[in-house]
Amino acid sequence: MPMLRLRDLSKRFGRLKVPKDISLEIERGEFVVLVGPSGSAKRPCFNIIAGLEQANGGTVEIMTAWSIRWRRRTATFAMVF
């Protein structure tokens, strides 16, 4: 079961839709990096995952130790500028 799942995630800024329907699953223990040029929607993706912004479409599912009864398991999200 993935620790983080994004399904058809999207955000609108006026007429601009960024990100456009992103889907992603990250399993426990995986190391994932989002890389892209300026303006490629990295920051809105992280802000939506962190709960700082509301997505206009799609879902974000974060599995916690309580939801799947793991012991001492954590998920760490980091943003580097």
C-alpha positions as CSV (number, residue, x, y, z in Angstrom):
1,M,0.0,0.0,0.0
2,P,1.5,3.4,-1.0
3,M,2.5,5.9,1.6
4,L,1.4,8.8,-0.7
5,R,-1.0,8.6,-3.6
6,L,-1.9,11.5,-5.9
7,R,-4.8,10.9,-8.3
8,D,-5.5,13.3,-11.2
9,L,-4.3,16.2,-9.1
10,S,-4.9,19.6,-10.7
11,K,-4.9,23.3,-9.6
12,R,-6.2,26.3,-11.5
13,F,-4.7,29.8,-11.5
14,G,-7.2,31.7,-13.5
15,R,-7.4,30.0,-16.9
16,L,-4.1,28.3,-16.3
17,K,-4.3,24.7,-15.1
18,V,-1.1,23.7,-13.3
19,P,-0.4,20.9,-12.4
20,K,-2.5,19.1,-15.0
21,D,-4.0,15.8,-13.8
22,I,-0.9,14.4,-12.1
23,S,-1.1,10.8,-10.7
24,L,1.7,9.3,-8.6
25,E,2.2,6.6,-6.0
26,I,5.1,6.5,-3.6
27,E,5.7,3.3,-1.6
28,R,7.2,3.1,1.9
29,G,11.0,3.5,1.7
30,E,11.1,5.0,-1.8
31,F,13.0,8.2,-2.4
32,V,11.4,10.5,-5.0
33,V,12.6,13.8,-6.4
34,L,10.5,16.2,-8.5
35,V,12.8,17.9,-11.0
36,G,11.8,20.4,-13.7
37,P,12.3,23.9,-15.0
38,S,10.9,27.0,-13.4
39,G,7.1,27.1,-13.9
40,S,6.7,23.3,-14.2
41,A,4.3,23.1,-11.1
42,K,6.7,21.6,-8.6
43,R,5.8,24.1,-5.8
44,P,2.0,23.8,-6.2
45,C,2.3,20.0,-6.0
46,F,4.2,20.2,-2.8
47,N,1.9,22.9,-1.4
48,I,-1.1,20.8,-2.1
49,I,0.5,17.7,-0.5
50,A,1.4,19.8,2.6
51,G,-2.1,21.2,2.8
52,L,-1.0,24.8,2.2
53,E,-3.2,25.0,-1.0
54,Q,-6.5,23.5,-2.0
55,A,-6.5,21.4,-5.2
56,N,-9.2,22.1,-7.7
57,G,-9.4,18.5,-8.8
58,G,-8.1,15.1,-7.8
59,T,-7.2,13.6,-4.5
60,V,-4.2,13.3,-2.2
61,E,-4.0,10.3,0.1
62,I,-1.4,10.1,2.8
63,M,-1.3,6.8,4.7
64,T,-0.4,7.2,8.4
65,A,0.7,4.8,11.1
66,W,-2.8,4.9,12.5
67,S,-4.6,4.2,9.2
68,I,-2.7,1.0,8.5
69,R,-1.4,0.1,11.9
70,W,2.4,0.3,11.3
71,R,4.8,0.6,14.1
72,R,7.1,3.6,14.2
73,R,6.9,4.3,10.5
74,T,7.0,7.9,9.3
75,A,6.8,9.7,6.0
76,T,9.0,12.7,5.5
77,F,8.4,15.4,2.9
78,A,10.9,18.1,2.2
79,M,11.1,21.1,-0.1
80,V,14.5,22.5,-1.2
81,F,14.8,25.9,-2.9
